[in-house]
Amino acid sequence: MNELMSVIFAAIILVGTFATIFSKDPFDKLICLGIVVGGIMPFFADRGLLDILVATALIAPLSTIFILMAMRRLRHDT
Amino acid sequence: MNGQEMALVLCGIIALYAALRVVLEKNTMRKLPFLNVLSFAVSGSIVLIIPHPLAIVAAAAYFVGSTLESNAIASTWAGGPKDE
């Protein structure tokens, strides 16, 4: 991975991070968190950390599903 | 720049464009197709970056995980099952 690809994927991570911070709707925040997770994967692949890549790719959607369950509980109570 | 590097750069540009479209889109449901486009581009670039036999397993795991995440967000946004 050359410098151009590093800059492109770092830009994806930064865009996703600031969009996560500045978005108001909780669903928008979760979608922008998906952008951040997608941006860090090529850096794992560049270092050859394929086991960590598989673990992260399976744990991140599970954490999103847990947050969605909590959001549904909150919306059901109010 | 050979063909593989050009394909990698193209995947990166598609991923960046999809990320910007996700951020600039106002409607929440219209964000999700562009998130899927980002997932396709990142899966392709994982395979193109590292020449290893397990790279296809890693790319498939990321592809399945991101699709599951998008489906979970869309299903919860739509209200989930009605019979509760």
Backbone of each chain as nested JSON, in Angstrom:
{
  "chains": [
    {"id": "A", "residues": [
      {"number": 1, "name": "MET", "atoms": {"N": [0.867, -1.197, 0.0], "CA": [0.0, 0.0, 0.0], "C": [0.894, 1.234, 0.0]}},
      {"number": 2, "name": "ASN", "atoms": {"N": [0.749, 2.055, -1.006], "CA": [1.611, 3.232, -1.123], "C": [1.035, 4.407, -0.327]}},
      {"number": 3, "name": "GLU", "atoms": {"N": [1.687, 5.569, -0.466], "CA": [1.277, 6.714, 0.357], "C": [-0.094, 7.237, -0.041]}},
      {"number": 4, "name": "LEU", "atoms": {"N": [-0.411, 7.135, -1.345], "CA": [-1.719, 7.638, -1.803], "C": [-2.855, 6.87, -1.145]}},
      {"number": 5, "name": "MET", "atoms": {"N": [-2.701, 5.542, -1.028], "CA": [-3.769, 4.745, -0.411], "C": [-3.877, 5.021, 1.084]}},
      {"number": 6, "name": "SER", "atoms": {"N": [-2.704, 5.242, 1.731], "CA": [-2.747, 5.589, 3.151], "C": [-3.502, 6.888, 3.376]}},
      {"number": 7, "name": "VAL", "atoms": {"N": [-3.243, 7.881, 2.505], "CA": [-3.937, 9.169, 2.638], "C": [-5.435, 9.001, 2.402]}},
      {"number": 8, "name": "ILE", "atoms": {"N": [-5.808, 8.192, 1.397], "CA": [-7.23, 8.014, 1.082], "C": [-7.965, 7.345, 2.244]}},
      {"number": 9, "name": "PHE", "atoms": {"N": [-7.393, 6.268, 2.797], "CA": [-8.107, 5.574, 3.873], "C": [-8.073, 6.351, 5.186]}},
      {"number": 10, "name": "ALA", "atoms": {"N": [-6.987, 7.114, 5.421], "CA": [-6.982, 7.987, 6.587], "C": [-8.034, 9.078, 6.448]}},
      {"number": 11, "name": "ALA", "atoms": {"N": [-8.241, 9.588, 5.225], "CA": [-9.297, 10.58, 4.999], "C": [-10.666, 9.978, 5.257]}},
      {"number": 12, "name": "ILE", "atoms": {"N": [-10.853, 8.695, 4.882], "CA": [-12.138, 8.032, 5.158], "C": [-12.367, 7.935, 6.661]}},
      {"number": 13, "name": "ILE", "atoms": {"N": [-11.313, 7.566, 7.416], "CA": [-11.453, 7.444, 8.87], "C": [-11.792, 8.806, 9.487]}},
      {"number": 14, "name": "LEU", "atoms": {"N": [-11.104, 9.874, 9.04], "CA": [-11.357, 11.197, 9.627], "C": [-12.749, 11.703, 9.286]}},
      {"number": 15, "name": "VAL", "atoms": {"N": [-13.179, 11.484, 8.033], "CA": [-14.529, 11.899, 7.634], "C": [-15.58, 11.183, 8.474]}},
      {"number": 16, "name": "GLY", "atoms": {"N": [-15.393, 9.87, 8.669], "CA": [-16.347, 9.116, 9.468], "C": [-16.36, 9.538, 10.915]}},
      {"number": 17, "name": "THR", "atoms": {"N": [-15.17, 9.842, 11.465], "CA": [-15.093, 10.25, 12.868], "C": [-15.815, 11.571, 13.104]}},
      {"number": 18, "name": "PHE", "atoms": {"N": [-15.532, 12.577, 12.253], "CA": [-16.167, 13.874, 12.475], "C": [-17.659, 13.826, 12.148]}},
      {"number": 19, "name": "ALA", "atoms": {"N": [-18.052, 12.973, 11.203], "CA": [-19.484, 12.826, 10.941], "C": [-20.177, 12.146, 12.111]}},
      {"number": 20, "name": "THR", "atoms": {"N": [-19.481, 11.213, 12.774], "CA": [-20.055, 10.583, 13.967], "C": [-20.223, 11.593, 15.083]}},
      {"number": 21, "name": "ILE", "atoms": {"N": [-19.233, 12.478, 15.23], "CA": [-19.32, 13.457, 16.316], "C": [-20.448, 14.442, 16.056]}},
      {"number": 22, "name": "PHE", "atoms": {"N": [-20.569, 14.946, 14.829], "CA": [-21.452, 16.081, 14.589], "C": [-22.844, 15.707, 14.098]}},
      {"number": 23, "name": "SER", "atoms": {"N": [-23.165, 14.412, 13.977], "CA": [-24.523, 14.064, 13.545], "C": [-25.431, 13.949, 14.764]}},
      {"number": 24, "name": "LYS", "atoms": {"N": [-26.707, 14.295, 14.557], "CA": [-27.656, 14.373, 15.664], "C": [-28.445, 13.078, 15.868]}},
      {"number": 25, "name": "ASP", "atoms": {"N": [-28.942, 12.497, 14.782], "CA": [-29.768, 11.299, 14.87], "C": [-28.906, 10.098, 15.29]}},
      {"number": 26, "name": "PRO", "atoms": {"N": [-29.372, 9.242, 16.25], "CA": [-28.57, 8.085, 16.655], "C": [-28.32, 7.081, 15.532]}},
      {"number": 27, "name": "PHE", "atoms": {"N": [-29.27, 6.926, 14.618], "CA": [-29.039, 6.019, 13.482], "C": [-27.941, 6.561, 12.577]}},
      {"number": 28, "name": "ASP", "atoms": {"N": [-27.915, 7.882, 12.378], "CA": [-26.833, 8.472, 11.59], "C": [-25.48, 8.256, 12.256]}},
      {"number": 29, "name": "LYS", "atoms": {"N": [-25.471, 8.32, 13.593], "CA": [-24.211, 8.084, 14.301], "C": [-23.721, 6.654, 14.089]}},
      {"number": 30, "name": "LEU", "atoms": {"N": [-24.638, 5.675, 14.119], "CA": [-24.227, 4.282, 13.917], "C": [-23.73, 4.049, 12.494]}},
      {"number": 31, "name": "ILE", "atoms": {"N": [-24.405, 4.673, 11.514], "CA": [-23.972, 4.508, 10.123], "C": [-22.583, 5.097, 9.912]}},
      {"number": 32, "name": "CYS", "atoms": {"N": [-22.328, 6.276, 10.523], "CA": [-21.011, 6.889, 10.365], "C": [-19.944, 6.102, 11.117]}},
      {"number": 33, "name": "LEU", "atoms": {"N": [-20.327, 5.4, 12.208], "CA": [-19.384, 4.504, 12.882], "C": [-19.004, 3.335, 11.981]}},
      {"number": 34, "name": "GLY", "atoms": {"N": [-19.931, 2.914, 11.128], "CA": [-19.609, 1.897, 10.134], "C": [-18.56, 2.372, 9.139]}},
      {"number": 35, "name": "ILE", "atoms": {"N": [-18.577, 3.664, 8.811], "CA": [-17.535, 4.218, 7.934], "C": [-16.168, 4.109, 8.592]}},
      {"number": 36, "name": "VAL", "atoms": {"N": [-16.096, 4.402, 9.911], "CA": [-14.81, 4.331, 10.617], "C": [-14.274, 2.899, 10.611]}},
      {"number": 37, "name": "VAL", "atoms": {"N": [-15.158, 1.924, 10.886], "CA": [-14.733, 0.519, 10.894], "C": [-14.263, 0.09, 9.507]}},
      {"number": 38, "name": "GLY", "atoms": {"N": [-14.946, 0.576, 8.462], "CA": [-14.499, 0.256, 7.117], "C": [-13.166, 0.89, 6.77]}},
      {"number": 39, "name": "GLY", "atoms": {"N": [-12.875, 2.045, 7.341], "CA": [-11.628, 2.718, 7.021], "C": [-10.407, 2.102, 7.665]}},
      {"number": 40, "name": "ILE", "atoms": {"N": [-10.584, 1.44, 8.838], "CA": [-9.392, 0.901, 9.499], "C": [-9.002, -0.461, 8.942]}},
      {"number": 41, "name": "MET", "atoms": {"N": [-9.886, -1.135, 8.198], "CA": [-9.593, -2.501, 7.741], "C": [-8.392, -2.592, 6.793]}},
      {"number": 42, "name": "PRO", "atoms": {"N": [-8.199, -1.689, 5.793], "CA": [-7.021, -1.804, 4.935], "C": [-5.698, -1.625, 5.676]}},
      {"number": 43, "name": "PHE", "atoms": {"N": [-5.687, -0.893, 6.797], "CA": [-4.443, -0.772, 7.561], "C": [-4.09, -2.082, 8.238]}},
      {"number": 44, "name": "PHE", "atoms": {"N": [-5.096, -2.804, 8.746], "CA": [-4.845, -4.145, 9.279], "C": [-4.293, -5.056, 8.189]}},
      {"number": 45, "name": "ALA", "atoms": {"N": [-4.894, -5.005, 7.004], "CA": [-4.45, -5.871, 5.913], "C": [-3.042, -5.492, 5.449]}},
      {"number": 46, "name": "ASP", "atoms": {"N": [-2.69, -4.201, 5.546], "CA": [-1.368, -3.768, 5.12], "C": [-0.276, -4.321, 6.025]}},
      {"number": 47, "name": "ARG", "atoms": {"N": [-0.548, -4.424, 7.336], "CA": [0.436, -4.995, 8.261], "C": [0.406, -6.508, 8.294]}},
      {"number": 48, "name": "GLY", "atoms": {"N": [-0.548, -7.138, 7.606], "CA": [-0.633, -8.595, 7.627], "C": [-1.357, -9.168, 8.823]}},
      {"number": 49, "name": "LEU", "atoms": {"N": [-2.122, -8.345, 9.535], "CA": [-2.83, -8.802, 10.744], "C": [-4.194, -9.356, 10.34]}},
      {"number": 50, "name": "LEU", "atoms": {"N": [-4.203, -10.481, 9.637], "CA": [-5.473, -10.973, 9.104], "C": [-6.371, -11.539, 10.197]}},
      {"number": 51, "name": "ASP", "atoms": {"N": [-5.793, -12.114, 11.276], "CA": [-6.629, -12.642, 12.357], "C": [-7.342, -11.513, 13.091]}},
      {"number": 52, "name": "ILE", "atoms": {"N": [-6.608, -10.411, 13.32], "CA": [-7.228, -9.254, 13.983], "C": [-8.286, -8.643, 13.079]}},
      {"number": 53, "name": "LEU", "atoms": {"N": [-8.056, -8.683, 11.771], "CA": [-9.043, -8.144, 10.827], "C": [-10.337, -8.956, 10.898]}},
      {"number": 54, "name": "VAL", "atoms": {"N": [-10.204, -10.296, 10.924], "CA": [-11.407, -11.14, 10.996], "C": [-12.132, -10.909, 12.316]}},
      {"number": 55, "name": "ALA", "atoms": {"N": [-11.382, -10.823, 13.422], "CA": [-12.007, -10.614, 14.727], "C": [-12.74, -9.273, 14.777]}},
      {"number": 56, "name": "THR", "atoms": {"N": [-12.096, -8.208, 14.267], "CA": [-12.736, -6.885, 14.26], "C": [-13.968, -6.863, 13.364]}},
      {"number": 57, "name": "ALA", "atoms": {"N": [-13.86, -7.533, 12.211], "CA": [-14.992, -7.539, 11.281], "C": [-16.179, -8.292, 11.859]}},
      {"number": 58, "name": "LEU", "atoms": {"N": [-15.952, -9.217, 12.771], "CA": [-17.084, -9.931, 13.372], "C": [-17.576, -9.288, 14.66]}},
      {"number": 59, "name": "ILE", "atoms": {"N": [-16.689, -8.578, 15.396], "CA": [-17.093, -7.987, 16.677], "C": [-17.815, -6.654, 16.465]}},
      {"number": 60, "name": "ALA", "atoms": {"N": [-17.388, -5.852, 15.475], "CA": [-17.987, -4.527, 15.27], "C": [-19.481, -4.589, 14.938]}},
      {"number": 61, "name": "PRO", "atoms": {"N": [-19.962, -5.486, 14.05], "CA": [-21.418, -5.565, 13.864], "C": [-22.156, -6.072, 15.086]}},
      {"number": 62, "name": "LEU", "atoms": {"N": [-21.498, -6.939, 15.893], "CA": [-22.159, -7.39, 17.126], "C": [-22.368, -6.225, 18.09]}},
      {"number": 63, "name": "SER", "atoms": {"N": [-21.363, -5.347, 18.222], "CA": [-21.516, -4.19, 19.111], "C": [-22.589, -3.249, 18.577]}},
      {"number": 64, "name": "THR", "atoms": {"N": [-22.664, -3.11, 17.244], "CA": [-23.729, -2.278, 16.661], "C": [-25.109, -2.855, 16.977]}},
      {"number": 65, "name": "ILE", "atoms": {"N": [-25.218, -4.194, 16.92], "CA": [-26.514, -4.822, 17.207], "C": [-26.882, -4.632, 18.677]}},
      {"number": 66, "name": "PHE", "atoms": {"N": [-25.893, -4.683, 19.576], "CA": [-26.197, -4.463, 21.0], "C": [-26.666, -3.033, 21.234]}},
      {"number": 67, "name": "ILE", "atoms": {"N": [-26.005, -2.059, 20.584], "CA": [-26.438, -0.66, 20.736], "C": [-27.846, -0.486, 20.171]}},
      {"number": 68, "name": "LEU", "atoms": {"N": [-28.153, -1.172, 19.079], "CA": [-29.501, -1.078, 18.499], "C": [-30.546, -1.664, 19.44]}},
      {"number": 69, "name": "MET", "atoms": {"N": [-30.199, -2.748, 20.135], "CA": [-31.137, -3.312, 21.107], "C": [-31.409, -2.324, 22.239]}},
      {"number": 70, "name": "ALA", "atoms": {"N": [-30.367, -1.628, 22.713], "CA": [-30.554, -0.631, 23.765], "C": [-31.407, 0.532, 23.271]}},
      {"number": 71, "name": "MET", "atoms": {"N": [-31.203, 0.974, 22.008], "CA": [-32.002, 2.067, 21.461], "C": [-33.463, 1.683, 21.37]}},
      {"number": 72, "name": "ARG", "atoms": {"N": [-33.719, 0.436, 20.983], "CA": [-35.109, -0.006, 20.853], "C": [-35.783, -0.068, 22.218]}},
      {"number": 73, "name": "ARG", "atoms": {"N": [-35.022, -0.501, 23.257], "CA": [-35.571, -0.536, 24.605], "C": [-35.908, 0.881, 25.077]}},
      {"number": 74, "name": "LEU", "atoms": {"N": [-35.019, 1.839, 24.802], "CA": [-35.261, 3.21, 25.233], "C": [-36.478, 3.792, 24.535]}},
      {"number": 75, "name": "ARG", "atoms": {"N": [-36.603, 3.531, 23.228], "CA": [-37.729, 4.09, 22.5], "C": [-39.027, 3.444, 22.918]}},
      {"number": 76, "name": "HIS", "atoms": {"N": [-38.957, 2.168, 23.361], "CA": [-40.163, 1.481, 23.797], "C": [-40.649, 2.022, 25.143]}},
      {"number": 77, "name": "ASP", "atoms": {"N": [-39.715, 2.445, 26.01], "CA": [-40.104, 2.921, 27.326], "C": [-40.737, 4.297, 27.26]}},
      {"number": 78, "name": "THR", "atoms": {"N": [-40.227, 5.169, 26.396], "CA": [-40.728, 6.545, 26.377], "C": [-42.078, 6.646, 25.692]}}
    ]},
    {"id": "B", "residues": [
      {"number": 1, "name": "MET", "atoms": {"N": [3.057, 2.287, -12.58], "CA": [1.878, 1.764, -11.859], "C": [1.259, 0.636, -12.683]}},
      {"number": 2, "name": "ASN", "atoms": {"N": [1.302, -0.573, -12.145], "CA": [0.758, -1.701, -12.9], "C": [-0.745, -1.817, -12.685]}},
      {"number": 3, "name": "GLY", "atoms": {"N": [-1.332, -2.899, -13.206], "CA": [-2.785, -3.009, -13.176], "C": [-3.352, -3.184, -11.792]}},
      {"number": 4, "name": "GLN", "atoms": {"N": [-2.613, -3.942, -10.944], "CA": [-3.144, -4.195, -9.596], "C": [-3.162, -2.931, -8.75]}},
      {"number": 5, "name": "GLU", "atoms": {"N": [-2.11, -2.112, -8.851], "CA": [-2.093, -0.853, -8.105], "C": [-3.165, 0.098, -8.614]}},
      {"number": 6, "name": "MET", "atoms": {"N": [-3.402, 0.065, -9.921], "CA": [-4.45, 0.937, -10.459], "C": [-5.83, 0.51, -9.955]}},
      {"number": 7, "name": "ALA", "atoms": {"N": [-6.049, -0.813, -9.863], "CA": [-7.322, -1.294, -9.311], "C": [-7.47, -0.915, -7.847]}},
      {"number": 8, "name": "LEU", "atoms": {"N": [-6.348, -0.963, -7.106], "CA": [-6.39, -0.587, -5.684], "C": [-6.715, 0.892, -5.513]}},
      {"number": 9, "name": "VAL", "atoms": {"N": [-6.092, 1.734, -6.335], "CA": [-6.375, 3.175, -6.263], "C": [-7.829, 3.451, -6.636]}},
      {"number": 10, "name": "LEU", "atoms": {"N": [-8.342, 2.714, -7.623], "CA": [-9.745, 2.903, -8.023], "C": [-10.69, 2.502, -6.897]}},
      {"number": 11, "name": "CYS", "atoms": {"N": [-10.374, 1.396, -6.205], "CA": [-11.193, 0.982, -5.052], "C": [-11.146, 2.041, -3.949]}},
      {"number": 12, "name": "GLY", "atoms": {"N": [-9.97, 2.623, -3.714], "CA": [-9.857, 3.664, -2.703], "C": [-10.659, 4.9, -3.053]}},
      {"number": 13, "name": "ILE", "atoms": {"N": [-10.626, 5.299, -4.325], "CA": [-11.38, 6.487, -4.743], "C": [-12.881, 6.232, -4.615]}},
      {"number": 14, "name": "ILE", "atoms": {"N": [-13.317, 5.018, -4.979], "CA": [-14.745, 4.684, -4.834], "C": [-15.14, 4.699, -3.359]}},
      {"number": 15, "name": "ALA", "atoms": {"N": [-14.262, 4.187, -2.48], "CA": [-14.562, 4.177, -1.049], "C": [-14.665, 5.597, -0.493]}},
      {"number": 16, "name": "LEU", "atoms": {"N": [-13.747, 6.471, -0.91], "CA": [-13.783, 7.856, -0.425], "C": [-15.032, 8.585, -0.923]}},
      {"number": 17, "name": "TYR", "atoms": {"N": [-15.389, 8.345, -2.189], "CA": [-16.594, 8.976, -2.738], "C": [-17.842, 8.486, -1.994]}},
      {"number": 18, "name": "ALA", "atoms": {"N": [-17.88, 7.167, -1.694], "CA": [-19.038, 6.635, -0.976], "C": [-19.116, 7.203, 0.437]}},
      {"number": 19, "name": "ALA", "atoms": {"N": [-17.953, 7.368, 1.105], "CA": [-17.95, 7.937, 2.45], "C": [-18.456, 9.38, 2.431]}},
      {"number": 20, "name": "LEU", "atoms": {"N": [-18.011, 10.158, 1.423], "CA": [-18.486, 11.546, 1.343], "C": [-19.98, 11.6, 1.038]}},
      {"number": 21, "name": "ARG", "atoms": {"N": [-20.463, 10.687, 0.19], "CA": [-21.897, 10.68, -0.103], "C": [-22.71, 10.294, 1.134]}},
      {"number": 22, "name": "VAL", "atoms": {"N": [-22.187, 9.356, 1.956], "CA": [-22.886, 8.993, 3.191], "C": [-22.983, 10.204, 4.116]}},
      {"number": 23, "name": "VAL", "atoms": {"N": [-21.883, 10.949, 4.228], "CA": [-21.883, 12.072, 5.16], "C": [-22.787, 13.191, 4.659]}},
      {"number": 24, "name": "LEU", "atoms": {"N": [-22.786, 13.457, 3.346], "CA": [-23.533, 14.6, 2.827], "C": [-25.004, 14.301, 2.589]}},
      {"number": 25, "name": "GLU", "atoms": {"N": [-25.404, 13.047, 2.702], "CA": [-26.807, 12.703, 2.452], "C": [-27.652, 13.059, 3.674]}},
      {"number": 26, "name": "LYS", "atoms": {"N": [-28.838, 13.625, 3.447], "CA": [-29.678, 14.051, 4.566], "C": [-30.566, 12.925, 5.073]}},
      {"number": 27, "name": "ASN", "atoms": {"N": [-31.198, 12.192, 4.159], "CA": [-32.126, 11.136, 4.553], "C": [-31.349, 9.947, 5.127]}},
      {"number": 28, "name": "THR", "atoms": {"N": [-31.852, 9.382, 6.249], "CA": [-31.115, 8.295, 6.9], "C": [-31.111, 7.023, 6.062]}},
      {"number": 29, "name": "MET", "atoms": {"N": [-32.233, 6.692, 5.441], "CA": [-32.295, 5.459, 4.666], "C": [-31.502, 5.535, 3.381]}},
      {"number": 30, "name": "ARG", "atoms": {"N": [-31.324, 6.752, 2.838], "CA": [-30.504, 6.883, 1.633], "C": [-29.019, 6.763, 1.934]}},
      {"number": 31, "name": "LYS", "atoms": {"N": [-28.625, 6.827, 3.225], "CA": [-27.22, 6.631, 3.566], "C": [-26.804, 5.176, 3.423]}},
      {"number": 32, "name": "LEU", "atoms": {"N": [-27.718, 4.227, 3.64], "CA": [-27.341, 2.818, 3.746], "C": [-26.836, 2.199, 2.434]}},
      {"number": 33, "name": "PRO", "atoms": {"N": [-27.388, 2.496, 1.243], "CA": [-26.78, 1.96, 0.02], "C": [-25.346, 2.431, -0.198]}},
      {"number": 34, "name": "PHE", "atoms": {"N": [-25.055, 3.689, 0.178], "CA": [-23.679, 4.161, 0.011], "C": [-22.749, 3.527, 1.025]}},
      {"number": 35, "name": "LEU", "atoms": {"N": [-23.29, 3.154, 2.212], "CA": [-22.476, 2.392, 3.17], "C": [-22.149, 1.011, 2.61]}},
      {"number": 36, "name": "ASN", "atoms": {"N": [-23.092, 0.419, 1.867], "CA": [-22.814, -0.86, 1.231], "C": [-21.766, -0.721, 0.134]}},
      {"number": 37, "name": "VAL", "atoms": {"N": [-21.821, 0.382, -0.611], "CA": [-20.795, 0.621, -1.639], "C": [-19.414, 0.73, -1.0]}},
      {"number": 38, "name": "LEU", "atoms": {"N": [-19.343, 1.422, 0.149], "CA": [-18.085, 1.518, 0.889], "C": [-17.591, 0.142, 1.308]}},
      {"number": 39, "name": "SER", "atoms": {"N": [-18.5, -0.725, 1.731], "CA": [-18.108, -2.071, 2.151], "C": [-17.564, -2.882, 0.978]}},
      {"number": 40, "name": "PHE", "atoms": {"N": [-18.204, -2.753, -0.201], "CA": [-17.703, -3.468, -1.379], "C": [-16.289, -2.991, -1.724]}},
      {"number": 41, "name": "ALA", "atoms": {"N": [-16.079, -1.68, -1.715], "CA": [-14.774, -1.136, -2.097], "C": [-13.694, -1.547, -1.107]}},
      {"number": 42, "name": "VAL", "atoms": {"N": [-14.023, -1.544, 0.198], "CA": [-13.027, -1.912, 1.207], "C": [-12.708, -3.402, 1.124]}},
      {"number": 43, "name": "SER", "atoms": {"N": [-13.727, -4.239, 0.849], "CA": [-13.462, -5.674, 0.69], "C": [-12.53, -5.94, -0.496]}},
      {"number": 44, "name": "GLY", "atoms": {"N": [-12.78, -5.249, -1.6], "CA": [-11.904, -5.404, -2.754], "C": [-10.497, -4.938, -2.484]}},
      {"number": 45, "name": "SER", "atoms": {"N": [-10.345, -3.832, -1.733], "CA": [-8.992, -3.338, -1.476], "C": [-8.253, -4.215, -0.47]}},
      {"number": 46, "name": "ILE", "atoms": {"N": [-8.979, -4.882, 0.463], "CA": [-8.307, -5.832, 1.367], "C": [-7.666, -6.949, 0.562]}},
      {"number": 47, "name": "VAL", "atoms": {"N": [-8.414, -7.494, -0.407], "CA": [-7.873, -8.587, -1.219], "C": [-6.724, -8.098, -2.092]}},
      {"number": 48, "name": "LEU", "atoms": {"N": [-6.815, -6.863, -2.602], "CA": [-5.765, -6.369, -3.5], "C": [-4.506, -5.959, -2.749]}},
      {"number": 49, "name": "ILE", "atoms": {"N": [-4.635, -5.594, -1.455], "CA": [-3.458, -5.115, -0.723], "C": [-2.509, -6.267, -0.407]}},
      {"number": 50, "name": "ILE", "atoms": {"N": [-3.05, -7.369, 0.177], "CA": [-2.165, -8.401, 0.697], "C": [-2.312, -9.699, -0.103]}},
      {"number": 51, "name": "PRO", "atoms": {"N": [-1.243, -10.195, -0.73], "CA": [-1.321, -11.464, -1.464], "C": [-1.112, -12.652, -0.525]}},
      {"number": 52, "name": "HIS", "atoms": {"N": [-2.151, -13.102, 0.105], "CA": [-2.089, -14.176, 1.102], "C": [-3.318, -15.054, 0.906]}},
      {"number": 53, "name": "PRO", "atoms": {"N": [-3.223, -16.362, 1.117], "CA": [-4.421, -17.204, 0.914], "C": [-5.564, -16.907, 1.885]}},
      {"number": 54, "name": "LEU", "atoms": {"N": [-5.24, -16.398, 3.076], "CA": [-6.309, -16.117, 4.036], "C": [-6.96, -14.756, 3.821]}},
      {"number": 55, "name": "ALA", "atoms": {"N": [-6.477, -13.976, 2.845], "CA": [-7.061, -12.659, 2.614], "C": [-8.494, -12.774, 2.124]}},
      {"number": 56, "name": "ILE", "atoms": {"N": [-8.794, -13.845, 1.374], "CA": [-10.168, -14.011, 0.896], "C": [-11.106, -14.319, 2.067]}},
      {"number": 57, "name": "VAL", "atoms": {"N": [-10.594, -15.053, 3.087], "CA": [-11.413, -15.325, 4.273], "C": [-11.683, -14.034, 5.046]}},
      {"number": 58, "name": "ALA", "atoms": {"N": [-10.635, -13.201, 5.182], "CA": [-10.803, -11.941, 5.895], "C": [-11.772, -11.02, 5.159]}},
      {"number": 59, "name": "ALA", "atoms": {"N": [-11.638, -10.942, 3.84], "CA": [-12.535, -10.074, 3.07], "C": [-13.972, -10.579, 3.143]}},
      {"number": 60, "name": "ALA", "atoms": {"N": [-14.156, -11.911, 3.116], "CA": [-15.505, -12.458, 3.226], "C": [-16.091, -12.186, 4.6]}},
      {"number": 61, "name": "ALA", "atoms": {"N": [-15.254, -12.27, 5.655], "CA": [-15.747, -11.987, 7.012], "C": [-16.163, -10.531, 7.14]}},
      {"number": 62, "name": "TYR", "atoms": {"N": [-15.353, -9.615, 6.584], "CA": [-15.736, -8.203, 6.653], "C": [-16.995, -7.928, 5.834]}},
      {"number": 63, "name": "PHE", "atoms": {"N": [-17.104, -8.581, 4.691], "CA": [-18.272, -8.382, 3.831], "C": [-19.55, -8.835, 4.531]}},
      {"number": 64, "name": "VAL", "atoms": {"N": [-19.499, -10.052, 5.134], "CA": [-20.667, -10.569, 5.852], "C": [-21.008, -9.684, 7.046]}},
      {"number": 65, "name": "GLY", "atoms": {"N": [-19.977, -9.259, 7.785], "CA": [-20.223, -8.436, 8.972], "C": [-20.83, -7.089, 8.638]}},
      {"number": 66, "name": "SER", "atoms": {"N": [-20.331, -6.433, 7.6], "CA": [-20.862, -5.107, 7.27], "C": [-22.28, -5.209, 6.707]}},
      {"number": 67, "name": "THR", "atoms": {"N": [-22.552, -6.271, 5.953], "CA": [-23.912, -6.448, 5.442], "C": [-24.894, -6.707, 6.577]}},
      {"number": 68, "name": "LEU", "atoms": {"N": [-24.444, -7.495, 7.563], "CA": [-25.281, -7.761, 8.745], "C": [-25.565, -6.483, 9.529]}},
      {"number": 69, "name": "GLU", "atoms": {"N": [-24.538, -5.618, 9.637], "CA": [-24.702, -4.36, 10.354], "C": [-25.71, -3.451, 9.65]}},
      {"number": 70, "name": "SER", "atoms": {"N": [-25.582, -3.333, 8.327], "CA": [-26.519, -2.493, 7.579], "C": [-27.945, -3.03, 7.68]}},
      {"number": 71, "name": "ASN", "atoms": {"N": [-28.081, -4.358, 7.614], "CA": [-29.409, -4.949, 7.73], "C": [-30.004, -4.721, 9.106]}},
      {"number": 72, "name": "ALA", "atoms": {"N": [-29.169, -4.795, 10.155], "CA": [-29.67, -4.58, 11.509], "C": [-30.135, -3.14, 11.695]}},
      {"number": 73, "name": "ILE", "atoms": {"N": [-29.354, -2.177, 11.159], "CA": [-29.747, -0.769, 11.285], "C": [-31.051, -0.511, 10.533]}},
      {"number": 74, "name": "ALA", "atoms": {"N": [-31.163, -1.049, 9.319], "CA": [-32.377, -0.818, 8.526], "C": [-33.588, -1.473, 9.173]}},
      {"number": 75, "name": "SER", "atoms": {"N": [-33.397, -2.67, 9.721], "CA": [-34.518, -3.369, 10.344], "C": [-34.996, -2.658, 11.602]}},
      {"number": 76, "name": "THR", "atoms": {"N": [-34.055, -2.145, 12.4], "CA": [-34.462, -1.421, 13.601], "C": [-35.097, -0.089, 13.258]}},
      {"number": 77, "name": "TRP", "atoms": {"N": [-34.601, 0.579, 12.227], "CA": [-35.175, 1.854, 11.817], "C": [-36.599, 1.666, 11.3]}},
      {"number": 78, "name": "ALA", "atoms": {"N": [-36.847, 0.532, 10.644], "CA": [-38.18, 0.268, 10.105], "C": [-39.163, -0.15, 11.181]}},
      {"number": 79, "name": "GLY", "atoms": {"N": [-38.696, -0.469, 12.381], "CA": [-39.617, -0.75, 13.478], "C": [-39.576, -2.167, 13.988]}},
      {"number": 80, "name": "GLY", "atoms": {"N": [-38.93, -3.075, 13.285], "CA": [-38.833, -4.44, 13.772], "C": [-40.132, -5.197, 13.609]}},
      {"number": 81, "name": "PRO", "atoms": {"N": [-40.217, -6.392, 14.208], "CA": [-41.44, -7.181, 14.09], "C": [-42.602, -6.533, 14.843]}},
      {"number": 82, "name": "LYS", "atoms": {"N": [-43.802, -6.708, 14.305], "CA": [-44.958, -5.993, 14.857], "C": [-45.608, -6.721, 16.033]}},
      {"number": 83, "name": "ASP", "atoms": {"N": [-45.402, -8.027, 16.132], "CA": [-46.157, -8.812, 17.109], "C": [-45.42, -8.874, 18.443]}},
      {"number": 84, "name": "GLU", "atoms": {"N": [-45.291, -7.73, 19.136], "CA": [-44.651, -7.72, 20.449], "C": [-45.649, -7.294, 21.503]}}
    ]}
  ]
}
